[in-house]
Amino acid sequence: MKRALLIIDVQKTFAHPQWGKRNNPDAEENIKQLLDECREKDEEIIFITHVSK
């Protein structure tokens, strides 16, 4: 079975005050930790970004 890490739509707007108080203040650090581990194991990593104005 092949594995891949999918990182979907992580953007700076997470910190925009319009969205209110965050319930996941460690999200970016957790994502980075997963990303680092996958890179160490040479596993597939896929980034998906939504782009809008």
Residue, then its C-alpha position, 0 to 999 in steps of 0.5 A: m500500500k502506498r501512502a501520501l501526506l495531503i496538505i490541503d488549503v493551509q493559508k495565512t487567513f487562519a490567523h485573520p481576525q474576521w474568522g474569530k478565535r482559533n480552536n487549533p493554535d498548534a495546527e501549523e506546527n503539527i502539519k510541519q511535524l508530519l511534513d518533516e517525518c514524511r520527508e525523512k521517510d521519502e514518502e509522497i507529499i501532495f500540497i493543494t491550495h485554493v486560490s481566490k481573491 
